[in-house]
């Protein structure tokens, strides 16, 4: 058996973005899911094209008095 041409395919080791399993995908590929999860993800409905606004916490106004003058400070909400 003679080999006339050898094809080399470069692969990336990738974590599945659904289950976390490791799998190989061709370099420069946009594949995000392992073959098992790919089948399940195809069955899901596509996300709506409605653009949602990003959540921005509202600033809270904190008032205090210091030597007869009112001090106002604004603080970001949340403790993330």
PDB file of N, CA, C and O in Angstrom:
ATOM      1  N   UNK A   1       0.847  -1.178   0.000  1.00  0.00           N
ATOM      2  CA  UNK A   1       0.000   0.000   0.000  1.00  0.00           C
ATOM      3  C   UNK A   1       0.889   1.237   0.000  1.00  0.00           C
ATOM      4  O   UNK A   1       1.660   1.464   0.933  1.00  0.00           O
ATOM      5  N   UNK A   2       0.772   2.025  -1.051  1.00  0.00           N
ATOM      6  CA  UNK A   2       1.544   3.256  -1.154  1.00  0.00           C
ATOM      7  C   UNK A   2       0.706   4.441  -0.698  1.00  0.00           C
ATOM      8  O   UNK A   2      -0.492   4.521  -0.973  1.00  0.00           O
ATOM      9  N   UNK A   3       1.360   5.354   0.003  1.00  0.00           N
ATOM     10  CA  UNK A   3       0.685   6.563   0.452  1.00  0.00           C
ATOM     11  C   UNK A   3       1.167   7.694  -0.450  1.00  0.00           C
ATOM     12  O   UNK A   3       2.342   8.058  -0.435  1.00  0.00           O
ATOM     13  N   UNK A   4       0.241   8.243  -1.236  1.00  0.00           N
ATOM     14  CA  UNK A   4       0.608   9.318  -2.147  1.00  0.00           C
ATOM     15  C   UNK A   4       0.558  10.676  -1.462  1.00  0.00           C
ATOM     16  O   UNK A   4       1.373  11.557  -1.738  1.00  0.00           O
ATOM     17  N   UNK A   5      -0.388  10.828  -0.584  1.00  0.00           N
ATOM     18  CA  UNK A   5      -0.572  12.135   0.038  1.00  0.00           C
ATOM     19  C   UNK A   5      -1.028  11.943   1.487  1.00  0.00           C
ATOM     20  O   UNK A   5      -1.909  11.134   1.775  1.00  0.00           O
ATOM     21  N   UNK A   6      -0.408  12.704   2.388  1.00  0.00           N
ATOM     22  CA  UNK A   6      -0.786  12.659   3.794  1.00  0.00           C
ATOM     23  C   UNK A   6      -1.447  13.981   4.141  1.00  0.00           C
ATOM     24  O   UNK A   6      -0.914  15.050   3.841  1.00  0.00           O
ATOM     25  N   UNK A   7      -2.597  13.905   4.768  1.00  0.00           N
ATOM     26  CA  UNK A   7      -3.296  15.108   5.200  1.00  0.00           C
ATOM     27  C   UNK A   7      -3.125  15.243   6.701  1.00  0.00           C
ATOM     28  O   UNK A   7      -3.418  14.322   7.462  1.00  0.00           O
ATOM     29  N   UNK A   8      -2.643  16.409   7.113  1.00  0.00           N
ATOM     30  CA  UNK A   8      -2.469  16.679   8.537  1.00  0.00           C
ATOM     31  C   UNK A   8      -3.539  17.673   8.955  1.00  0.00           C
ATOM     32  O   UNK A   8      -3.696  18.735   8.352  1.00  0.00           O
ATOM     33  N   UNK A   9      -4.270  17.308   9.995  1.00  0.00           N
ATOM     34  CA  UNK A   9      -5.319  18.180  10.516  1.00  0.00           C
ATOM     35  C   UNK A   9      -4.908  18.592  11.925  1.00  0.00           C
ATOM     36  O   UNK A   9      -4.748  17.738  12.797  1.00  0.00           O
ATOM     37  N   UNK A  10      -4.737  19.887  12.155  1.00  0.00           N
ATOM     38  CA  UNK A  10      -4.395  20.395  13.473  1.00  0.00           C
ATOM     39  C   UNK A  10      -5.657  20.474  14.313  1.00  0.00           C
ATOM     40  O   UNK A  10      -6.706  20.924  13.849  1.00  0.00           O
ATOM     41  N   UNK A  11      -5.536  20.026  15.567  1.00  0.00           N
ATOM     42  CA  UNK A  11      -6.696  19.954  16.446  1.00  0.00           C
ATOM     43  C   UNK A  11      -6.454  20.791  17.695  1.00  0.00           C
ATOM     44  O   UNK A  11      -5.312  20.997  18.105  1.00  0.00           O
ATOM     45  N   UNK A  12      -7.544  21.273  18.297  1.00  0.00           N
ATOM     46  CA  UNK A  12      -7.520  21.984  19.574  1.00  0.00           C
ATOM     47  C   UNK A  12      -8.219  21.117  20.611  1.00  0.00           C
ATOM     48  O   UNK A  12      -9.196  20.429  20.313  1.00  0.00           O
ATOM     49  N   UNK A  13      -7.693  21.163  21.848  1.00  0.00           N
ATOM     50  CA  UNK A  13      -8.382  20.531  22.958  1.00  0.00           C
ATOM     51  C   UNK A  13      -9.330  21.566  23.528  1.00  0.00           C
ATOM     52  O   UNK A  13      -8.903  22.670  23.867  1.00  0.00           O
ATOM     53  N   UNK A  14     -10.616  21.234  23.642  1.00  0.00           N
ATOM     54  CA  UNK A  14     -11.639  22.214  24.008  1.00  0.00           C
ATOM     55  C   UNK A  14     -12.537  21.642  25.084  1.00  0.00           C
ATOM     56  O   UNK A  14     -12.846  20.451  25.080  1.00  0.00           O
ATOM     57  N   UNK A  15     -12.963  22.510  26.022  1.00  0.00           N
ATOM     58  CA  UNK A  15     -13.989  22.151  26.996  1.00  0.00           C
ATOM     59  C   UNK A  15     -15.359  22.390  26.370  1.00  0.00           C
ATOM     60  O   UNK A  15     -15.577  23.420  25.732  1.00  0.00           O
ATOM     61  N   UNK A  16     -16.272  21.456  26.545  1.00  0.00           N
ATOM     62  CA  UNK A  16     -17.647  21.633  26.100  1.00  0.00           C
ATOM     63  C   UNK A  16     -18.289  22.721  26.955  1.00  0.00           C
ATOM     64  O   UNK A  16     -18.187  22.679  28.181  1.00  0.00           O
ATOM     65  N   UNK A  17     -18.934  23.674  26.341  1.00  0.00           N
ATOM     66  CA  UNK A  17     -19.531  24.785  27.062  1.00  0.00           C
ATOM     67  C   UNK A  17     -20.877  24.434  27.688  1.00  0.00           C
ATOM     68  O   UNK A  17     -21.517  25.286  28.304  1.00  0.00           O
ATOM     69  N   UNK A  18     -21.302  23.195  27.534  1.00  0.00           N
ATOM     70  CA  UNK A  18     -22.541  22.739  28.168  1.00  0.00           C
ATOM     71  C   UNK A  18     -22.253  21.796  29.334  1.00  0.00           C
ATOM     72  O   UNK A  18     -22.741  22.012  30.443  1.00  0.00           O
ATOM     73  N   UNK A  19     -21.458  20.747  29.086  1.00  0.00           N
ATOM     74  CA  UNK A  19     -21.239  19.739  30.126  1.00  0.00           C
ATOM     75  C   UNK A  19     -19.838  19.777  30.724  1.00  0.00           C
ATOM     76  O   UNK A  19     -19.603  19.171  31.770  1.00  0.00           O
ATOM     77  N   UNK A  20     -18.910  20.469  30.091  1.00  0.00           N
ATOM     78  CA  UNK A  20     -17.556  20.584  30.619  1.00  0.00           C
ATOM     79  C   UNK A  20     -16.612  19.470  30.207  1.00  0.00           C
ATOM     80  O   UNK A  20     -15.463  19.447  30.647  1.00  0.00           O
ATOM     81  N   UNK A  21     -17.066  18.552  29.377  1.00  0.00           N
ATOM     82  CA  UNK A  21     -16.211  17.455  28.930  1.00  0.00           C
ATOM     83  C   UNK A  21     -15.130  17.988  27.980  1.00  0.00           C
ATOM     84  O   UNK A  21     -15.332  18.992  27.296  1.00  0.00           O
ATOM     85  N   UNK A  22     -13.996  17.311  27.948  1.00  0.00           N
ATOM     86  CA  UNK A  22     -12.932  17.653  27.007  1.00  0.00           C
ATOM     87  C   UNK A  22     -13.160  16.910  25.699  1.00  0.00           C
ATOM     88  O   UNK A  22     -13.532  15.737  25.699  1.00  0.00           O
ATOM     89  N   UNK A  23     -12.935  17.597  24.588  1.00  0.00           N
ATOM     90  CA  UNK A  23     -13.026  16.957  23.283  1.00  0.00           C
ATOM     91  C   UNK A  23     -12.077  17.655  22.321  1.00  0.00           C
ATOM     92  O   UNK A  23     -11.610  18.762  22.590  1.00  0.00           O
ATOM     93  N   UNK A  24     -11.798  17.011  21.213  1.00  0.00           N
ATOM     94  CA  UNK A  24     -10.933  17.599  20.189  1.00  0.00           C
ATOM     95  C   UNK A  24     -11.785  18.180  19.079  1.00  0.00           C
ATOM     96  O   UNK A  24     -12.781  17.589  18.662  1.00  0.00           O
ATOM     97  N   UNK A  25     -11.377  19.347  18.608  1.00  0.00           N
ATOM     98  CA  UNK A  25     -12.046  19.972  17.466  1.00  0.00           C
ATOM     99  C   UNK A  25     -10.978  20.490  16.519  1.00  0.00           C
ATOM    100  O   UNK A  25      -9.871  20.799  16.961  1.00  0.00           O
ATOM    101  N   UNK A  26     -11.276  20.594  15.227  1.00  0.00           N
ATOM    102  CA  UNK A  26     -10.289  21.142  14.293  1.00  0.00           C
ATOM    103  C   UNK A  26      -9.943  22.585  14.662  1.00  0.00           C
ATOM    104  O   UNK A  26     -10.801  23.357  15.089  1.00  0.00           O
ATOM    105  N   UNK A  27      -8.661  22.930  14.486  1.00  0.00           N
ATOM    106  CA  UNK A  27      -8.246  24.294  14.773  1.00  0.00           C
ATOM    107  C   UNK A  27      -9.039  25.274  13.925  1.00  0.00           C
ATOM    108  O   UNK A  27      -9.443  24.959  12.806  1.00  0.00           O
ATOM    109  N   UNK A  28      -9.257  26.468  14.470  1.00  0.00           N
ATOM    110  CA  UNK A  28     -10.022  27.527  13.806  1.00  0.00           C
ATOM    111  C   UNK A  28     -11.501  27.181  13.679  1.00  0.00           C
ATOM    112  O   UNK A  28     -12.226  27.866  12.958  1.00  0.00           O
ATOM    113  N   UNK A  29     -11.966  26.135  14.363  1.00  0.00           N
ATOM    114  CA  UNK A  29     -13.370  25.748  14.315  1.00  0.00           C
ATOM    115  C   UNK A  29     -14.164  26.564  15.331  1.00  0.00           C
ATOM    116  O   UNK A  29     -13.621  26.995  16.347  1.00  0.00           O
ATOM    117  N   UNK A  30     -15.427  26.770  15.059  1.00  0.00           N
ATOM    118  CA  UNK A  30     -16.314  27.514  15.955  1.00  0.00           C
ATOM    119  C   UNK A  30     -17.171  26.574  16.812  1.00  0.00           C
ATOM    120  O   UNK A  30     -18.099  27.035  17.478  1.00  0.00           O
ATOM    121  N   UNK A  31     -16.885  25.292  16.810  1.00  0.00           N
ATOM    122  CA  UNK A  31     -17.663  24.311  17.555  1.00  0.00           C
ATOM    123  C   UNK A  31     -17.505  24.576  19.050  1.00  0.00           C
ATOM    124  O   UNK A  31     -16.386  24.687  19.552  1.00  0.00           O
ATOM    125  N   UNK A  32     -18.641  24.677  19.763  1.00  0.00           N
ATOM    126  CA  UNK A  32     -18.626  24.982  21.186  1.00  0.00           C
ATOM    127  C   UNK A  32     -18.974  23.799  22.069  1.00  0.00           C
ATOM    128  O   UNK A  32     -18.655  23.799  23.258  1.00  0.00           O
ATOM    129  N   UNK A  33     -19.630  22.781  21.501  1.00  0.00           N
ATOM    130  CA  UNK A  33     -20.151  21.676  22.287  1.00  0.00           C
ATOM    131  C   UNK A  33     -19.570  20.358  21.807  1.00  0.00           C
ATOM    132  O   UNK A  33     -19.246  20.195  20.631  1.00  0.00           O
ATOM    133  N   UNK A  34     -19.440  19.403  22.755  1.00  0.00           N
ATOM    134  CA  UNK A  34     -18.983  18.059  22.405  1.00  0.00           C
ATOM    135  C   UNK A  34     -20.050  17.398  21.523  1.00  0.00           C
ATOM    136  O   UNK A  34     -21.187  17.867  21.482  1.00  0.00           O
ATOM    137  N   UNK A  35     -19.702  16.325  20.826  1.00  0.00           N
ATOM    138  CA  UNK A  35     -20.694  15.693  19.936  1.00  0.00           C
ATOM    139  C   UNK A  35     -21.984  15.281  20.638  1.00  0.00           C
ATOM    140  O   UNK A  35     -23.057  15.385  20.043  1.00  0.00           O
ATOM    141  N   UNK A  36     -21.912  14.815  21.892  1.00  0.00           N
ATOM    142  CA  UNK A  36     -23.126  14.410  22.615  1.00  0.00           C
ATOM    143  C   UNK A  36     -24.046  15.600  22.849  1.00  0.00           C
ATOM    144  O   UNK A  36     -25.253  15.516  22.620  1.00  0.00           O
ATOM    145  N   UNK A  37     -23.469  16.708  23.308  1.00  0.00           N
ATOM    146  CA  UNK A  37     -24.275  17.893  23.612  1.00  0.00           C
ATOM    147  C   UNK A  37     -24.736  18.593  22.336  1.00  0.00           C
ATOM    148  O   UNK A  37     -25.784  19.238  22.327  1.00  0.00           O
ATOM    149  N   UNK A  38     -23.969  18.471  21.276  1.00  0.00           N
ATOM    150  CA  UNK A  38     -24.341  19.104  20.001  1.00  0.00           C
ATOM    151  C   UNK A  38     -25.703  18.595  19.541  1.00  0.00           C
ATOM    152  O   UNK A  38     -26.523  19.367  19.045  1.00  0.00           O
ATOM    153  N   UNK A  39     -25.942  17.299  19.704  1.00  0.00           N
ATOM    154  CA  UNK A  39     -27.229  16.705  19.311  1.00  0.00           C
ATOM    155  C   UNK A  39     -28.354  17.309  20.145  1.00  0.00           C
ATOM    156  O   UNK A  39     -29.410  17.653  19.613  1.00  0.00           O
ATOM    157  N   UNK A  40     -28.129  17.437  21.457  1.00  0.00           N
ATOM    158  CA  UNK A  40     -29.164  17.983  22.336  1.00  0.00           C
ATOM    159  C   UNK A  40     -29.391  19.473  22.095  1.00  0.00           C
ATOM    160  O   UNK A  40     -30.521  19.950  22.209  1.00  0.00           O
ATOM    161  N   UNK A  41     -28.333  20.214  21.765  1.00  0.00           N
ATOM    162  CA  UNK A  41     -28.460  21.649  21.550  1.00  0.00           C
ATOM    163  C   UNK A  41     -29.204  21.965  20.249  1.00  0.00           C
ATOM    164  O   UNK A  41     -29.879  22.991  20.158  1.00  0.00           O
ATOM    165  N   UNK A  42     -29.087  21.114  19.267  1.00  0.00           N
ATOM    166  CA  UNK A  42     -29.795  21.320  18.000  1.00  0.00           C
ATOM    167  C   UNK A  42     -31.298  21.253  18.222  1.00  0.00           C
ATOM    168  O   UNK A  42     -32.059  21.934  17.534  1.00  0.00           O
ATOM    169  N   UNK A  43     -31.732  20.435  19.182  1.00  0.00           N
ATOM    170  CA  UNK A  43     -33.159  20.258  19.445  1.00  0.00           C
ATOM    171  C   UNK A  43     -33.785  21.444  20.180  1.00  0.00           C
ATOM    172  O   UNK A  43     -35.008  21.584  20.183  1.00  0.00           O
ATOM    173  N   UNK A  44     -32.970  22.299  20.803  1.00  0.00           N
ATOM    174  CA  UNK A  44     -33.501  23.455  21.530  1.00  0.00           C
ATOM    175  C   UNK A  44     -33.942  24.545  20.564  1.00  0.00           C
ATOM    176  O   UNK A  44     -33.371  24.674  19.481  1.00  0.00           O
ATOM    177  N   UNK A  45     -34.946  25.330  20.936  1.00  0.00           N
ATOM    178  CA  UNK A  45     -35.362  26.436  20.064  1.00  0.00           C
ATOM    179  C   UNK A  45     -34.299  27.528  20.043  1.00  0.00           C
ATOM    180  O   UNK A  45     -33.558  27.702  21.011  1.00  0.00           O
ATOM    181  N   UNK A  46     -34.230  28.256  18.946  1.00  0.00           N
ATOM    182  CA  UNK A  46     -33.289  29.357  18.825  1.00  0.00           C
ATOM    183  C   UNK A  46     -33.695  30.499  19.750  1.00  0.00           C
ATOM    184  O   UNK A  46     -34.885  30.708  19.983  1.00  0.00           O
ATOM    185  N   UNK A  47     -32.725  31.239  20.280  1.00  0.00           N
ATOM    186  CA  UNK A  47     -33.080  32.378  21.134  1.00  0.00           C
ATOM    187  C   UNK A  47     -33.778  33.451  20.317  1.00  0.00           C
ATOM    188  O   UNK A  47     -33.571  33.563  19.109  1.00  0.00           O
ATOM    189  N   UNK A  48     -34.607  34.236  20.988  1.00  0.00           N
ATOM    190  CA  UNK A  48     -35.325  35.292  20.272  1.00  0.00           C
ATOM    191  C   UNK A  48     -34.345  36.371  19.840  1.00  0.00           C
ATOM    192  O   UNK A  48     -33.287  36.536  20.447  1.00  0.00           O
ATOM    193  N   UNK A  49     -34.691  37.096  18.804  1.00  0.00           N
ATOM    194  CA  UNK A  49     -33.818  38.155  18.298  1.00  0.00           C
ATOM    195  C   UNK A  49     -34.064  39.468  19.027  1.00  0.00           C
ATOM    196  O   UNK A  49     -33.478  40.496  18.688  1.00  0.00           O
ATOM    197  N   UNK A  50     -34.940  39.427  20.037  1.00  0.00           N
ATOM    198  CA  UNK A  50     -35.238  40.629  20.808  1.00  0.00           C
ATOM    199  C   UNK A  50     -33.999  41.042  21.603  1.00  0.00           C
ATOM    200  O   UNK A  50     -33.416  40.230  22.321  1.00  0.00           O
ATOM    201  N   UNK A  51     -33.611  42.283  21.472  1.00  0.00           N
ATOM    202  CA  UNK A  51     -32.432  42.786  22.166  1.00  0.00           C
ATOM    203  C   UNK A  51     -32.829  43.170  23.581  1.00  0.00           C
ATOM    204  O   UNK A  51     -33.745  43.965  23.789  1.00  0.00           O
ATOM    205  N   UNK A  52     -32.133  42.600  24.542  1.00  0.00           N
ATOM    206  CA  UNK A  52     -32.434  42.935  25.924  1.00  0.00           C
ATOM    207  C   UNK A  52     -31.396  43.911  26.448  1.00  0.00           C
ATOM    208  O   UNK A  52     -30.224  43.858  26.076  1.00  0.00           O
ATOM    209  N   UNK A  53     -31.848  44.803  27.319  1.00  0.00           N
ATOM    210  CA  UNK A  53     -30.919  45.761  27.897  1.00  0.00           C
ATOM    211  C   UNK A  53     -30.162  45.097  29.027  1.00  0.00           C
ATOM    212  O   UNK A  53     -30.705  44.272  29.762  1.00  0.00           O
ATOM    213  N   UNK A  54     -28.910  45.467  29.152  1.00  0.00           N
ATOM    214  CA  UNK A  54     -28.095  44.924  30.236  1.00  0.00           C
ATOM    215  C   UNK A  54     -28.569  45.496  31.566  1.00  0.00           C
ATOM    216  O   UNK A  54     -29.033  46.635  31.631  1.00  0.00           O
ATOM    217  N   UNK A  55     -28.452  44.716  32.603  1.00  0.00           N
ATOM    218  CA  UNK A  55     -28.865  45.152  33.936  1.00  0.00           C
ATOM    219  C   UNK A  55     -27.851  46.151  34.465  1.00  0.00           C
ATOM    220  O   UNK A  55     -26.651  45.876  34.480  1.00  0.00           O
ATOM    221  N   UNK A  56     -28.323  47.298  34.896  1.00  0.00           N
ATOM    222  CA  UNK A  56     -27.487  48.295  35.540  1.00  0.00           C
ATOM    223  C   UNK A  56     -28.111  48.635  36.878  1.00  0.00           C
ATOM    224  O   UNK A  56     -29.224  49.159  36.926  1.00  0.00           O
ATOM    225  N   UNK A  57     -27.403  48.341  37.983  1.00  0.00           N
ATOM    226  CA  UNK A  57     -27.982  48.677  39.279  1.00  0.00           C
ATOM    227  C   UNK A  57     -28.096  50.188  39.431  1.00  0.00           C
ATOM    228  O   UNK A  57     -27.241  50.940  38.963  1.00  0.00           O
ATOM    229  N   UNK A  58     -29.146  50.609  40.079  1.00  0.00           N
ATOM    230  CA  UNK A  58     -29.342  52.043  40.310  1.00  0.00           C
ATOM    231  C   UNK A  58     -28.501  52.489  41.493  1.00  0.00           C
ATOM    232  O   UNK A  58     -28.313  51.746  42.456  1.00  0.00           O
ATOM    233  N   UNK A  59     -28.003  53.703  41.407  1.00  0.00           N
ATOM    234  CA  UNK A  59     -27.218  54.250  42.507  1.00  0.00           C
ATOM    235  C   UNK A  59     -28.159  54.619  43.646  1.00  0.00           C
ATOM    236  O   UNK A  59     -29.251  55.140  43.419  1.00  0.00           O
ATOM    237  N   UNK A  60     -27.732  54.348  44.855  1.00  0.00           N
ATOM    238  CA  UNK A  60     -28.508  54.718  46.031  1.00  0.00           C
ATOM    239  C   UNK A  60     -27.938  56.008  46.598  1.00  0.00           C
ATOM    240  O   UNK A  60     -26.722  56.195  46.645  1.00  0.00           O
ATOM    241  N   UNK A  61     -28.819  56.888  47.022  1.00  0.00           N
ATOM    242  CA  UNK A  61     -28.383  58.151  47.615  1.00  0.00           C
ATOM    243  C   UNK A  61     -28.327  57.967  49.125  1.00  0.00           C
ATOM    244  O   UNK A  61     -29.309  57.596  49.769  1.00  0.00           O
ATOM    245  N   UNK A  62     -27.158  58.238  49.659  1.00  0.00           N
ATOM    246  CA  UNK A  62     -26.959  58.122  51.096  1.00  0.00           C
ATOM    247  C   UNK A  62     -26.731  59.521  51.636  1.00  0.00           C
ATOM    248  O   UNK A  62     -25.817  60.217  51.194  1.00  0.00           O
ATOM    249  N   UNK A  63     -27.542  59.932  52.573  1.00  0.00           N
ATOM    250  CA  UNK A  63     -27.412  61.281  53.127  1.00  0.00           C
ATOM    251  C   UNK A  63     -26.840  61.242  54.535  1.00  0.00           C
ATOM    252  O   UNK A  63     -27.119  60.317  55.298  1.00  0.00           O
ATOM    253  N   UNK A  64     -26.043  62.241  54.879  1.00  0.00           N
ATOM    254  CA  UNK A  64     -25.488  62.365  56.225  1.00  0.00           C
ATOM    255  C   UNK A  64     -25.274  63.842  56.500  1.00  0.00           C
ATOM    256  O   UNK A  64     -25.198  64.655  55.579  1.00  0.00           O
ATOM    257  N   UNK A  65     -25.182  64.167  57.738  1.00  0.00           N
ATOM    258  CA  UNK A  65     -24.924  65.558  58.096  1.00  0.00           C
ATOM    259  C   UNK A  65     -23.588  65.657  58.807  1.00  0.00           C
ATOM    260  O   UNK A  65     -23.253  64.826  59.652  1.00  0.00           O
ATOM    261  N   UNK A  66     -22.838  66.677  58.457  1.00  0.00           N
ATOM    262  CA  UNK A  66     -21.532  66.894  59.069  1.00  0.00           C
ATOM    263  C   UNK A  66     -21.401  68.380  59.400  1.00  0.00           C
ATOM    264  O   UNK A  66     -21.309  69.210  58.496  1.00  0.00           O
ATOM    265  N   UNK A  67     -21.393  68.713  60.665  1.00  0.00           N
ATOM    266  CA  UNK A  67     -21.244  70.087  61.149  1.00  0.00           C
ATOM    267  C   UNK A  67     -22.242  71.035  60.491  1.00  0.00           C
ATOM    268  O   UNK A  67     -21.873  72.110  60.019  1.00  0.00           O
ATOM    269  N   UNK A  68     -23.501  70.627  60.465  1.00  0.00           N
ATOM    270  CA  UNK A  68     -24.545  71.497  59.952  1.00  0.00           C
ATOM    271  C   UNK A  68     -24.704  71.462  58.440  1.00  0.00           C
ATOM    272  O   UNK A  68     -25.677  72.017  57.930  1.00  0.00           O
ATOM    273  N   UNK A  69     -23.801  70.840  57.705  1.00  0.00           N
ATOM    274  CA  UNK A  69     -23.911  70.761  56.240  1.00  0.00           C
ATOM    275  C   UNK A  69     -24.377  69.353  55.867  1.00  0.00           C
ATOM    276  O   UNK A  69     -24.005  68.366  56.502  1.00  0.00           O
ATOM    277  N   UNK A  70     -25.174  69.292  54.857  1.00  0.00           N
ATOM    278  CA  UNK A  70     -25.647  67.994  54.385  1.00  0.00           C
ATOM    279  C   UNK A  70     -24.643  67.425  53.389  1.00  0.00           C
ATOM    280  O   UNK A  70     -24.242  68.111  52.449  1.00  0.00           O
ATOM    281  N   UNK A  71     -24.251  66.215  53.586  1.00  0.00           N
ATOM    282  CA  UNK A  71     -23.358  65.512  52.662  1.00  0.00           C
ATOM    283  C   UNK A  71     -24.156  64.463  51.926  1.00  0.00           C
ATOM    284  O   UNK A  71     -24.935  63.725  52.529  1.00  0.00           O
ATOM    285  N   UNK A  72     -23.966  64.399  50.654  1.00  0.00           N
ATOM    286  CA  UNK A  72     -24.631  63.390  49.859  1.00  0.00           C
ATOM    287  C   UNK A  72     -23.562  62.511  49.205  1.00  0.00           C
ATOM    288  O   UNK A  72     -22.565  63.014  48.686  1.00  0.00           O
ATOM    289  N   UNK A  73     -23.775  61.231  49.236  1.00  0.00           N
ATOM    290  CA  UNK A  73     -22.865  60.302  48.584  1.00  0.00           C
ATOM    291  C   UNK A  73     -23.714  59.324  47.799  1.00  0.00           C
ATOM    292  O   UNK A  73     -24.821  58.979  48.212  1.00  0.00           O
ATOM    293  N   UNK A  74     -23.202  58.884  46.681  1.00  0.00           N
ATOM    294  CA  UNK A  74     -23.885  57.898  45.853  1.00  0.00           C
ATOM    295  C   UNK A  74     -23.079  56.612  45.878  1.00  0.00           C
ATOM    296  O   UNK A  74     -21.856  56.621  45.740  1.00  0.00           O
ATOM    297  N   UNK A  75     -23.780  55.522  46.056  1.00  0.00           N
ATOM    298  CA  UNK A  75     -23.087  54.242  46.094  1.00  0.00           C
ATOM    299  C   UNK A  75     -23.726  53.313  45.074  1.00  0.00           C
ATOM    300  O   UNK A  75     -24.932  53.368  44.830  1.00  0.00           O
ATOM    301  N   UNK A  76     -22.901  52.463  44.487  1.00  0.00           N
ATOM    302  CA  UNK A  76     -23.397  51.474  43.542  1.00  0.00           C
ATOM    303  C   UNK A  76     -24.122  50.395  44.327  1.00  0.00           C
ATOM    304  O   UNK A  76     -23.732  50.078  45.451  1.00  0.00           O
ATOM    305  N   UNK A  77     -25.158  49.834  43.756  1.00  0.00           N
ATOM    306  CA  UNK A  77     -25.916  48.788  44.436  1.00  0.00           C
ATOM    307  C   UNK A  77     -25.251  47.434  44.296  1.00  0.00           C
ATOM    308  O   UNK A  77     -24.481  47.212  43.361  1.00  0.00           O
ATOM    309  N   UNK A  78     -25.534  46.546  45.197  1.00  0.00           N
ATOM    310  CA  UNK A  78     -25.076  45.160  45.108  1.00  0.00           C
ATOM    311  C   UNK A  78     -23.734  44.924  45.769  1.00  0.00           C
ATOM    312  O   UNK A  78     -22.946  45.844  45.986  1.00  0.00           O
ATOM    313  N   UNK A  79     -23.502  43.660  46.080  1.00  0.00           N
ATOM    314  CA  UNK A  79     -22.242  43.265  46.694  1.00  0.00           C
ATOM    315  C   UNK A  79     -21.615  42.126  45.893  1.00  0.00           C
ATOM    316  O   UNK A  79     -21.131  41.159  46.482  1.00  0.00           O
ATOM    317  N   UNK A  80     -21.614  42.220  44.597  1.00  0.00           N
ATOM    318  CA  UNK A  80     -21.123  41.130  43.765  1.00  0.00           C
ATOM    319  C   UNK A  80     -19.642  41.012  43.766  1.00  0.00           C
ATOM    320  O   UNK A  80     -19.092  40.132  43.103  1.00  0.00           O
TER     321      UNK A  80
END
